[in-house]
């Protein structure tokens, strides 16, 4: 069952990305979660990394709002 935590974490990232994209905004806490996932030793898949980077790009361009 060693793969369960990684699977669970990957699932959490996917759910978080879907939630953010559907709402059109993200909280600072969600932003920090994604930043930690990208910058830590966490095993993020290429697809997840791409989705997270898309969200960061959308925040920079104003397509997504960063809320408190």
C-alpha positions in Angstrom: 0.0 0.0 0.0 3.0 2.3 -0.3 1.5 3.8 -3.5 -1.7 4.9 -1.8 -0.4 8.2 -0.4 1.0 9.3 -3.7 -2.2 8.3 -5.5 -4.2 10.2 -3.0 -2.0 13.3 -3.3 -2.2 13.1 -7.1 -5.9 12.9 -6.9 -6.0 15.9 -4.5 -4.1 18.0 -7.0 -6.4 17.0 -9.8 -9.5 17.8 -7.7 -8.0 21.1 -6.7 -7.2 22.1 -10.3 -10.7 21.2 -11.4 -12.2 23.2 -8.5 -10.1 26.3 -9.3 -10.9 26.2 -13.0 -14.6 25.7 -12.5 -14.8 28.6 -9.9 -12.5 30.9 -11.9 -10.6 31.9 -8.7 -8.3 30.4 -6.1 -7.5 31.2 -2.5 -4.1 32.0 -1.2 -4.1 28.7 0.6 -4.8 26.8 -2.7 -2.0 28.8 -4.4 0.4 27.9 -1.6 -0.6 24.2 -1.9 0.2 24.1 -5.6 3.4 26.1 -5.1 4.5 23.6 -2.4 3.7 20.6 -4.7 5.8 22.1 -7.5 8.7 23.2 -5.4 9.0 20.3 -3.0 10.3 16.8 -3.6 6.7 15.8 -4.1 6.2 13.5 -7.2 4.1 15.7 -9.5 3.3 14.1 -12.8 4.0 16.0 -16.0 0.3 16.5 -16.6 -0.3 17.9 -13.1 2.7 20.2 -13.5 1.3 21.5 -16.7 -2.1 22.1 -15.1 -0.6 23.9 -12.2 1.5 26.1 -14.5 -1.6 26.9 -16.5 -3.3 28.1 -13.3 -0.2 30.2 -12.4 -0.2 31.7 -16.0 -4.0 32.4 -15.7 -3.4 34.3 -12.4 -0.7 36.4 -14.0 -2.8 37.3 -17.0 -5.9 38.0 -14.9 -8.0 35.1 -16.2 -8.1 33.7 -12.7 -8.6 35.8 -9.6 -6.4 35.2 -6.5 -8.7 35.8 -3.5 -8.1 35.8 0.3 
